[in-house]
Amino acid sequence: MLLQPILISILAGAFILVAPKKIRKIVEGFSLATSIYLFLACIRIFIKSPINGGFLYVDGLSRFIVLGIGFFGALVTLYSLRFMASYTQFRSYYANIIWTIGLSMLAASSNNMIVLLTAWGFLGLTLYMLINVAGPNAANTSKKTFIIIGGSDSLMIMGFALVWLITGDLNLSNIKIVIDNSLSFWAFLLIAIGAFAKAGAMPFHTWIPDTAKEAPVPVTAFLPASLDKLLGIYLLARLVMNVFILNSSTQALLMAIGAITIVAAVMMALVQHDFKRLLGYHAVSQVGYMVLGLGTGNPIGIAGGLFHMLNNALYKTSLFLSGGNVQYKTKTSDLDSLGGLGKVMPISFFSALIAALAISGVPPLNGFFSKWMVYQGVIEKGKSGGVLWIFCLVAAMFGSGLTLASFIKFIHAIFLGKAKGERRAASDERRNEVSLSMWLPPLILAVLCIVFGIFASLIPLKYLIVPALADNLDFIGSWPSAKAALFLLIGLGVGLLVYLAGNFKGVRETDPYIGGEEVEEKMRLSGTEFYGTIKELPFIRAFYKKAEKKLFDIYEIAKKFIFVFIRIFQYLHNGVLPTYLVWCLLGIIVFLFVLVR
C-alpha cells in the first residue's frame, strides 16, 4: 500500500519528462490525474494507519502529514494548469511536482534512517529544479537554495550517523536517546539543523524570501509555504516526541530559536514592497510558533506547534495562490503599483482576506486557535521556573500584532485604494476574476481556515493532532470557538443592519481628509510607506541596515568566509616558479623536522 503510489509517482514523473512537447494538454491532464490519484492514495493510507511496512511506517504523527502532502499536491497541480501555461519548461515542472509528492510521502513514512535521508536528499534536488523553471533570473536563487539545503542535509547525515553510533540501530521506532551528554546533544542538534533549513527557521531561512520572489508562485505555494513546513516540522516533532528525550537546556534552545524567528522575520516582512517577499518572510516567521510550541516539551505546546504547522500550510498556501492570481492579472508583485482589485477580483480578495486574518491570529479562525495553544504551552512551561518563557510569550504575542499590521498593508495595497495611473488603466481592461482552476484552490483553503477555526476541537484536533500525541491533551483554559463565532456573526449582522438603516436613502460621499490638504484627481494614497518610519528608529535602524547588507544571511557569510581562503590560495598559486620552489623547500624542512622529532 505504501510503496505502490510512491513507485507510480516516480514512473509518472519519468513519463512526463520524456513526453513530446506537442502533447502539452495531455501532459497537463495526466499530471492532474496523477496528483488526484496520489491524493486518494494518501487518503487511504490515512484511513488504514497505523501501517508497518518494515522500513516504512505510518503512525499517528506521520498519517496526517501524508494526507497533507497529497491534498496540497493536488490543489497546486490544479492551480498550475492555467498559471504555468506560458512556461516552456512545463515537462520539467510537472515531472518534479509529481516526484516531489511521491518522495515526500516516502520521507514522511520512512522508519529507516537511510531511506529517510535518500528521500530527503532527492527532495532538495527537485526543489532546485522547480526553482530553475523560472529561467535564468532564478539561477542564483536556486543555487543558494541548493547550497543551504544541501549543506544542512550534510550536517543531518552526520547527526544520524551519531544516532547510529550511540544506538547501533537504523530504525527510528526502536530509538530513544536521553540527551545527557555532548554526543547525544550534537546528534540532536545536527539533525535539527536539517529540519530548520527545510522548514525555514533562523538562521537557515534566507533562501525562502528569495525563492518567494523569483520562483513561480505554484512552486513557492507548494514547497516553502506548505510542503517544506510539513516535512521540516514533522522531522523536528519526531525527534522531540519519539527519538530523543530533551533536557531543559535543549528545550530552552528551541524556544529561543522560535521566539527570535517570530520577531526578526516579521520585522523584515513589515517593510517589504514586494508582496511575494512579504509572504516569504511571513513563511519564516510562522515557523517560529511551531518551533516554540515543540520546544515547550508539554502536550499542549507540542499539539499547538503541530496544529499551527497544519494551519500555516492552509493559510500561507492560500495567500500565495491569491497573490499569484493578482500577479497573473497585473503582471507585477510590486505593492506600490497595485490597488483597487477588491471589486475586480472578489473571490481572490475574499480568499486573501480570510487567510490574512487567519495568519494574524484573529478569532475565530484557525490561526488564533493554534497560537492560543502555543501560548498555553509556554505558560505551562513557565511553571517549571525561569524567565525565558516570559520573553517567548511576549515575542509570540508581539509577533502576532506585527503580522496583523503587515497584512493590513498587504490587503490595502493590493485590493483597496487606487492603483497608479497606468496600472489603473490596465486593470480596467481586465475587470474579471481569474479562471476556475486558479480561484478555486485558494478559496477551498480559505474555507478550511474558517472550518478549522470554528470546529477546531471537533475536526482537526480530534482526527489529526491528538492521535499524534502520546499524552492526553489538557487545556489550561477553554475557548468556545463555535459560540464565539456565532456571537461574532450576530455582531456583524447587527452592525450591517445599523449601517443599512443609517444609509437607507443612499451613500453620502465626502472628500477624504488628509491633514487639511486639498485632494487632487491625480493624488493616490498608498499604505506601503505607512511603516517606513519604523526603519528610522535608532536600534531598529541598525538592524535593518545590517539586514540590507546581508549580515544575517548565513549563505553570504559562508560565501565571504570561503572566498577569503580562495584568495589566499590564489595568491599562493600564482604561477611563478620561484614561489613554488620556496614552498617545496619549506615543505621539505617541515617534513624533516617531523621525522627528527
VEXRO-424727 format. One record per residue (C-alpha): residue number from 1; x, y, z. Coordinates in nm, 2 decimals. Layout:
<pts>
NUM_X_Y_Z
...
</pts>
This chain:
<pts>
1_0.00_0.00_0.00
2_0.28_0.24_0.08
3_0.52_0.16_-0.20
4_0.27_0.15_-0.48
5_0.18_0.52_-0.50
6_0.55_0.61_-0.45
7_0.66_0.39_-0.74
8_0.38_0.52_-0.96
9_0.48_0.88_-0.89
10_0.84_0.80_-1.00
11_0.72_0.63_-1.32
12_0.46_0.90_-1.39
13_0.72_1.18_-1.35
14_0.96_1.00_-1.59
15_0.69_0.97_-1.85
16_0.60_1.34_-1.82
17_0.97_1.43_-1.85
18_1.02_1.24_-2.18
19_0.67_1.32_-2.33
20_0.67_1.52_-2.66
21_0.62_1.90_-2.62
22_0.34_1.88_-2.88
23_0.11_1.69_-2.64
24_0.11_1.96_-2.37
25_-0.26_1.93_-2.29
26_-0.22_1.55_-2.24
27_0.08_1.61_-2.02
28_-0.12_1.86_-1.81
29_-0.42_1.63_-1.78
30_-0.20_1.33_-1.70
31_-0.02_1.53_-1.43
32_-0.35_1.64_-1.27
33_-0.49_1.28_-1.29
34_-0.17_1.15_-1.12
35_-0.19_1.41_-0.84
36_-0.55_1.32_-0.78
37_-0.46_0.95_-0.77
38_-0.18_1.02_-0.52
39_-0.42_1.23_-0.31
40_-0.67_0.94_-0.30
41_-0.38_0.70_-0.21
42_-0.29_0.94_0.08
43_-0.65_0.93_0.20
44_-0.64_0.55_0.20
45_-0.31_0.55_0.39
46_-0.46_0.79_0.64
47_-0.76_0.57_0.70
48_-0.56_0.25_0.72
49_-0.29_0.38_0.95
50_-0.10_0.27_1.16
51_0.08_0.08_0.89
52_0.40_-0.11_0.94
53_0.58_-0.20_0.62
54_0.93_-0.27_0.76
55_1.14_0.03_0.66
56_0.82_0.23_0.60
57_0.59_0.31_0.89
58_0.29_0.54_0.93
59_0.18_0.62_1.28
60_-0.03_0.89_1.44
61_0.23_1.16_1.38
62_0.30_1.09_1.01
63_-0.05_1.00_0.90
64_-0.18_1.35_0.86
65_0.15_1.47_0.71
66_0.09_1.21_0.43
67_-0.26_1.33_0.39
68_-0.15_1.70_0.37
69_0.11_1.61_0.10
70_-0.15_1.46_-0.13
71_-0.40_1.74_-0.06
72_-0.17_2.03_-0.13
73_-0.01_1.84_-0.43
74_-0.35_1.80_-0.60
75_-0.45_2.17_-0.53
76_-0.13_2.31_-0.66
77_-0.13_2.09_-0.97
78_-0.49_2.21_-1.05
79_-0.38_2.57_-1.00
80_-0.07_2.52_-1.22
81_-0.28_2.43_-1.53
82_-0.35_2.80_-1.61
83_-0.07_2.98_-1.42
84_0.21_2.77_-1.58
85_0.06_2.79_-1.93
86_0.32_3.04_-2.06
87_0.62_2.85_-1.92
88_0.82_2.65_-2.18
89_0.97_2.41_-1.92
90_0.63_2.26_-1.84
91_0.75_1.90_-1.86
92_1.03_1.95_-1.61
93_0.78_2.14_-1.38
94_0.51_1.88_-1.37
95_0.76_1.59_-1.35
96_0.93_1.74_-1.05
97_0.59_1.82_-0.89
98_0.49_1.46_-0.91
99_0.83_1.34_-0.79
100_0.81_1.58_-0.50
101_0.47_1.44_-0.39
102_0.60_1.08_-0.41
103_0.93_1.15_-0.24
104_0.76_1.35_0.03
105_0.53_1.05_0.10
106_0.84_0.84_0.13
107_1.02_1.08_0.36
108_0.71_1.11_0.59
109_0.66_0.74_0.61
110_1.03_0.63_0.64
111_1.12_0.44_0.95
112_1.47_0.36_0.83
113_1.73_0.64_0.86
114_1.89_0.56_0.52
115_1.56_0.56_0.34
116_1.46_0.89_0.50
117_1.80_1.05_0.41
118_1.77_0.93_0.05
119_1.42_1.07_0.00
120_1.52_1.39_0.18
121_1.82_1.44_-0.05
122_1.62_1.39_-0.37
123_1.37_1.65_-0.24
124_1.65_1.90_-0.23
125_1.72_1.82_-0.59
126_1.36_1.86_-0.70
127_1.33_2.19_-0.52
128_1.64_2.31_-0.71
129_1.48_2.20_-1.04
130_1.15_2.36_-0.97
131_1.30_2.70_-0.89
132_1.50_2.68_-1.21
133_1.18_2.66_-1.41
134_1.16_3.04_-1.37
135_1.46_3.07_-1.61
136_1.80_3.24_-1.59
137_1.68_3.51_-1.34
138_1.63_3.24_-1.08
139_1.97_3.07_-1.13
140_2.13_3.24_-0.83
141_1.83_3.17_-0.61
142_1.82_2.81_-0.70
143_2.20_2.78_-0.64
144_2.17_2.95_-0.30
145_1.87_2.72_-0.20
146_2.06_2.41_-0.31
147_2.37_2.50_-0.11
148_2.18_2.59_0.21
149_1.96_2.28_0.19
150_2.24_2.05_0.07
151_2.48_2.18_0.34
152_2.22_2.13_0.62
153_2.14_1.79_0.48
154_2.51_1.70_0.52
155_2.50_1.80_0.88
156_2.18_1.60_0.92
157_2.36_1.29_0.78
158_2.63_1.34_1.05
159_2.36_1.36_1.31
160_2.20_1.04_1.21
161_2.55_0.88_1.20
162_2.59_0.98_1.56
163_2.25_0.83_1.64
164_2.36_0.50_1.48
165_2.69_0.52_1.67
166_2.50_0.56_2.00
167_2.23_0.30_1.95
168_2.35_0.07_1.67
169_2.00_0.08_1.52
170_1.88_0.23_1.19
171_1.50_0.22_1.27
172_1.37_0.53_1.43
173_1.09_0.35_1.61
174_1.34_0.15_1.81
175_1.54_0.45_1.92
176_1.51_0.65_2.25
177_1.81_0.87_2.34
178_1.84_1.07_2.65
179_2.02_1.40_2.59
180_2.26_1.38_2.89
181_2.60_1.42_2.72
182_2.76_1.62_2.44
183_2.74_1.34_2.19
184_2.37_1.30_2.22
185_2.32_1.67_2.22
186_2.51_1.71_1.90
187_2.33_1.42_1.74
188_2.00_1.60_1.81
189_2.13_1.95_1.70
190_2.28_1.83_1.37
191_1.95_1.66_1.27
192_1.75_1.96_1.39
193_1.96_2.18_1.16
194_1.83_1.98_0.86
195_1.47_2.03_0.99
196_1.53_2.40_1.05
197_1.67_2.46_0.70
198_1.38_2.27_0.54
199_1.11_2.45_0.74
200_1.29_2.79_0.72
201_1.38_2.86_1.08
202_1.65_3.11_1.15
203_1.94_3.13_1.07
204_1.88_2.89_0.78
205_1.59_3.08_0.64
206_1.73_3.32_0.38
207_1.65_3.10_0.08
208_1.28_3.13_0.14
209_1.22_3.51_0.07
210_1.45_3.48_-0.24
211_1.26_3.18_-0.36
212_0.93_3.35_-0.30
213_1.04_3.64_-0.51
214_1.20_3.45_-0.81
215_1.02_3.12_-0.83
216_0.68_3.06_-0.99
217_0.40_3.11_-0.74
218_0.28_2.75_-0.75
219_0.64_2.64_-0.66
220_0.65_2.87_-0.36
221_0.30_2.78_-0.25
222_0.37_2.41_-0.27
223_0.72_2.40_-0.12
224_0.84_2.68_0.12
225_0.48_2.76_0.21
226_0.33_2.42_0.27
227_0.53_2.10_0.20
228_0.86_2.20_0.34
229_0.69_2.32_0.66
230_0.51_1.99_0.69
231_0.82_1.78_0.64
232_1.06_2.01_0.84
233_0.84_2.04_1.14
234_0.74_1.67_1.12
235_1.10_1.57_1.15
236_1.16_1.80_1.44
237_0.85_1.67_1.61
238_0.96_1.32_1.55
239_1.29_1.40_1.72
240_1.13_1.57_2.01
241_0.85_1.32_2.07
242_1.00_0.98_1.98
243_1.37_0.97_1.92
244_1.52_1.20_2.19
245_1.43_1.28_2.55
246_1.52_1.65_2.57
247_1.67_1.82_2.87
248_1.57_2.17_2.99
249_1.87_2.33_2.81
250_1.78_2.18_2.48
251_1.41_2.28_2.52
252_1.52_2.64_2.61
253_1.74_2.65_2.29
254_1.44_2.55_2.08
255_1.21_2.81_2.25
256_1.47_3.08_2.20
257_1.51_3.00_1.83
258_1.14_3.00_1.79
259_1.09_3.34_1.96
260_1.38_3.51_1.77
261_1.25_3.37_1.44
262_0.90_3.51_1.50
263_1.00_3.86_1.57
264_1.30_3.90_1.34
265_1.12_3.77_1.03
266_0.80_3.96_1.09
267_1.01_4.28_1.13
268_1.16_4.22_0.79
269_0.81_4.14_0.64
270_0.67_4.47_0.77
271_0.88_4.69_0.54
272_0.87_4.49_0.22
273_0.73_4.64_-0.10
274_0.71_4.32_-0.30
275_0.42_4.11_-0.17
276_0.59_3.78_-0.26
277_0.89_3.87_-0.04
278_0.65_3.99_0.23
279_0.48_3.65_0.22
280_0.82_3.48_0.21
281_0.93_3.64_0.54
282_0.60_3.55_0.70
283_0.65_3.19_0.59
284_0.97_3.22_0.80
285_0.80_3.40_1.10
286_0.53_3.14_1.14
287_0.79_2.86_1.17
288_0.89_3.03_1.50
289_0.55_2.94_1.66
290_0.59_2.58_1.56
291_0.94_2.55_1.70
292_0.84_2.74_2.01
293_0.55_2.50_2.07
294_0.76_2.19_2.02
295_1.03_2.34_2.25
296_0.80_2.37_2.54
297_0.80_1.99_2.57
298_0.45_1.97_2.71
299_0.15_1.81_2.53
300_-0.05_2.14_2.48
301_0.26_2.32_2.34
302_0.36_2.03_2.11
303_0.00_2.00_1.99
304_-0.02_2.37_1.93
305_0.30_2.36_1.73
306_0.17_2.07_1.51
307_-0.17_2.24_1.47
308_0.00_2.56_1.37
309_0.21_2.37_1.12
310_-0.11_2.25_0.96
311_-0.28_2.59_0.98
312_0.02_2.76_0.83
313_0.01_2.53_0.53
314_-0.35_2.62_0.48
315_-0.35_3.00_0.50
316_0.00_3.05_0.36
317_-0.07_2.85_0.05
318_-0.40_3.04_0.01
319_-0.21_3.37_0.04
320_0.05_3.27_-0.22
321_-0.21_3.14_-0.46
322_-0.43_3.45_-0.42
323_-0.12_3.67_-0.47
324_-0.05_3.46_-0.78
325_-0.39_3.54_-0.91
326_-0.30_3.91_-0.87
327_0.03_3.87_-1.04
328_-0.13_3.67_-1.32
329_-0.37_3.96_-1.39
330_-0.15_4.26_-1.33
331_0.20_4.11_-1.43
332_0.35_4.26_-1.11
333_0.41_4.18_-0.75
334_0.51_4.54_-0.65
335_0.27_4.67_-0.38
336_0.33_5.03_-0.49
337_0.18_4.95_-0.84
338_-0.13_4.77_-0.72
339_-0.46_4.87_-0.56
340_-0.83_4.87_-0.62
341_-0.85_4.50_-0.71
342_-1.11_4.41_-0.45
343_-1.40_4.48_-0.67
344_-1.23_4.34_-0.98
345_-1.12_4.01_-0.82
346_-1.37_3.95_-0.54
347_-1.31_3.58_-0.49
348_-0.93_3.63_-0.47
349_-0.99_3.92_-0.24
350_-1.21_3.71_-0.01
351_-0.96_3.42_0.00
352_-0.67_3.66_0.07
353_-0.86_3.84_0.34
354_-0.96_3.53_0.53
355_-0.61_3.39_0.50
356_-0.46_3.72_0.62
357_-0.69_3.73_0.92
358_-0.61_3.37_1.00
359_-0.23_3.41_0.99
360_-0.27_3.72_1.21
361_-0.44_3.52_1.48
362_-0.78_3.68_1.45
363_-1.06_3.47_1.62
364_-1.24_3.26_1.54
365_-1.01_3.15_1.25
366_-0.77_2.86_1.27
367_-0.45_3.07_1.33
368_-0.59_3.20_1.65
369_-0.67_2.86_1.79
370_-0.32_2.72_1.73
371_-0.14_3.03_1.86
372_-0.36_3.02_2.16
373_-0.25_2.66_2.22
374_0.12_2.76_2.18
375_0.07_3.04_2.43
376_-0.08_2.79_2.68
377_0.22_2.56_2.63
378_0.46_2.85_2.70
379_0.27_2.94_3.02
380_0.27_2.58_3.13
381_0.65_2.56_3.07
382_0.68_2.87_3.29
383_0.56_2.67_3.59
384_0.89_2.49_3.59
385_1.07_2.81_3.67
386_1.30_3.06_3.48
387_1.22_3.38_3.29
388_1.28_3.26_2.93
389_0.91_3.18_2.90
390_0.82_3.54_2.96
391_1.04_3.66_2.68
392_0.90_3.39_2.45
393_0.54_3.47_2.53
394_0.59_3.84_2.47
395_0.77_3.77_2.15
396_0.49_3.54_2.02
397_0.22_3.79_2.11
398_0.42_4.09_1.97
399_0.48_3.90_1.65
400_0.12_3.83_1.61
401_0.04_4.20_1.64
402_0.31_4.29_1.38
403_0.17_4.02_1.15
404_-0.17_4.18_1.16
405_-0.01_4.52_1.09
406_0.18_4.40_0.78
407_-0.12_4.22_0.64
408_-0.33_4.54_0.68
409_-0.07_4.69_0.44
410_-0.09_4.38_0.22
411_-0.47_4.39_0.18
412_-0.49_4.77_0.15
413_-0.21_4.80_-0.11
414_-0.35_4.52_-0.34
415_-0.72_4.51_-0.30
416_-0.82_4.85_-0.16
417_-0.73_5.21_-0.25
418_-0.63_5.31_-0.61
419_-0.36_5.18_-0.84
420_-0.12_5.40_-1.03
421_-0.25_5.56_-1.34
422_-0.10_5.33_-1.60
423_-0.18_5.02_-1.38
424_-0.53_5.15_-1.32
425_-0.60_5.18_-1.69
426_-0.46_4.83_-1.75
427_-0.67_4.68_-1.47
428_-0.99_4.85_-1.61
429_-0.94_4.65_-1.93
430_-0.93_4.32_-1.73
431_-1.22_4.36_-1.49
432_-1.28_3.99_-1.43
433_-1.17_3.72_-1.19
434_-0.92_3.46_-1.29
435_-1.03_3.12_-1.42
436_-1.19_2.85_-1.20
437_-0.88_2.64_-1.18
438_-0.70_2.94_-1.02
439_-0.96_3.09_-0.78
440_-1.09_2.75_-0.65
441_-0.78_2.62_-0.47
442_-0.72_2.94_-0.26
443_-1.10_2.96_-0.19
444_-1.10_2.60_-0.06
445_-0.81_2.67_0.16
446_-0.97_2.99_0.29
447_-1.29_2.80_0.38
448_-1.08_2.54_0.56
449_-0.93_2.82_0.76
450_-1.28_2.91_0.88
451_-1.38_2.55_0.94
452_-1.06_2.45_1.13
453_-1.10_2.76_1.35
454_-1.47_2.72_1.44
455_-1.46_2.34_1.47
456_-1.10_2.30_1.58
457_-1.18_2.06_1.86
458_-1.43_1.86_1.66
459_-1.23_1.81_1.34
460_-0.85_1.88_1.31
461_-0.76_1.83_1.68
462_-0.97_1.52_1.72
463_-0.87_1.34_1.39
464_-0.53_1.49_1.31
465_-0.34_1.63_1.60
466_-0.45_1.44_1.92
467_-0.38_1.09_1.76
468_-0.02_1.20_1.71
469_0.03_1.26_2.08
470_0.13_1.00_2.34
471_-0.03_1.21_2.62
472_-0.37_1.34_2.68
473_-0.44_1.70_2.58
474_-0.55_1.92_2.87
475_-0.63_2.28_2.81
476_-0.54_2.54_3.07
477_-0.85_2.75_2.97
478_-1.14_2.70_2.74
479_-1.22_2.87_2.42
480_-1.58_2.80_2.29
481_-1.49_2.86_1.93
482_-1.84_2.77_1.79
483_-2.02_3.00_2.03
484_-1.76_3.28_1.98
485_-1.81_3.25_1.60
486_-2.19_3.27_1.65
487_-2.17_3.58_1.86
488_-1.93_3.74_1.62
489_-2.16_3.66_1.33
490_-2.45_3.81_1.52
491_-2.25_4.12_1.60
492_-2.16_4.16_1.23
493_-2.52_4.12_1.13
494_-2.64_4.38_1.38
495_-2.37_4.62_1.26
496_-2.47_4.57_0.90
497_-2.84_4.64_0.99
498_-2.74_4.96_1.17
499_-2.53_5.07_0.87
500_-2.81_5.00_0.63
501_-3.06_5.18_0.85
502_-2.84_5.49_0.87
503_-2.78_5.49_0.49
504_-3.12_5.39_0.38
505_-3.15_5.69_0.15
506_-2.82_5.63_-0.02
507_-2.45_5.66_0.05
508_-2.31_6.00_0.14
509_-1.98_6.08_-0.03
510_-1.73_6.32_0.13
511_-1.38_6.43_0.04
512_-1.11_6.24_0.22
513_-0.93_6.43_0.50
514_-0.55_6.43_0.46
515_-0.45_6.69_0.71
516_-0.62_6.99_0.55
517_-0.46_6.95_0.21
518_-0.68_6.96_-0.09
519_-0.72_6.63_-0.27
520_-0.64_6.64_-0.64
521_-0.75_6.39_-0.91
522_-0.40_6.25_-0.96
523_-0.33_6.21_-0.59
524_-0.31_5.85_-0.47
525_-0.28_5.74_-0.10
526_-0.06_5.43_-0.06
527_-0.02_5.23_0.25
528_0.32_5.08_0.16
529_0.51_5.36_0.33
530_0.30_5.36_0.65
531_0.55_5.16_0.84
532_0.85_5.33_0.68
533_0.92_5.53_1.00
534_1.00_5.21_1.18
535_1.32_5.18_0.99
536_1.43_5.51_1.13
537_1.41_5.41_1.50
538_1.76_5.42_1.65
539_1.80_5.05_1.74
540_1.58_4.91_1.46
541_1.76_5.12_1.20
542_2.09_4.95_1.27
543_1.91_4.61_1.24
544_1.76_4.69_0.91
545_2.09_4.83_0.77
546_2.27_4.51_0.87
547_1.99_4.31_0.71
548_2.02_4.50_0.39
549_2.39_4.43_0.38
550_2.30_4.06_0.43
551_2.50_4.04_0.75
552_2.24_3.79_0.89
553_2.24_3.58_0.57
554_2.42_3.25_0.66
555_2.48_3.19_0.29
556_2.65_3.52_0.23
557_2.86_3.49_0.55
558_2.98_3.14_0.44
559_3.05_3.26_0.09
560_3.27_3.55_0.22
561_3.45_3.32_0.46
562_3.52_3.07_0.18
563_3.63_3.34_-0.06
564_3.89_3.46_0.19
565_4.06_3.12_0.17
566_4.02_3.11_-0.21
567_4.20_3.44_-0.24
568_4.48_3.32_-0.01
569_4.53_3.01_-0.23
570_4.51_3.21_-0.55
571_4.78_3.44_-0.41
572_5.00_3.14_-0.33
573_4.92_2.96_-0.66
574_5.04_3.25_-0.88
575_5.22_3.05_-1.15
576_5.57_3.19_-1.06
577_5.83_2.91_-1.04
578_6.04_3.05_-0.76
579_5.74_3.07_-0.54
580_5.66_2.70_-0.59
581_6.03_2.62_-0.52
582_6.01_2.81_-0.19
583_5.70_2.62_-0.08
584_5.86_2.29_-0.18
585_6.17_2.38_0.03
586_5.95_2.48_0.33
587_5.76_2.16_0.30
588_6.08_1.95_0.30
589_6.20_2.14_0.61
590_5.88_2.07_0.79
591_5.89_1.71_0.69
592_6.24_1.66_0.81
593_6.16_1.84_1.13
594_5.88_1.60_1.20
595_6.10_1.30_1.12
596_6.38_1.42_1.35
597_6.13_1.46_1.64
</pts>
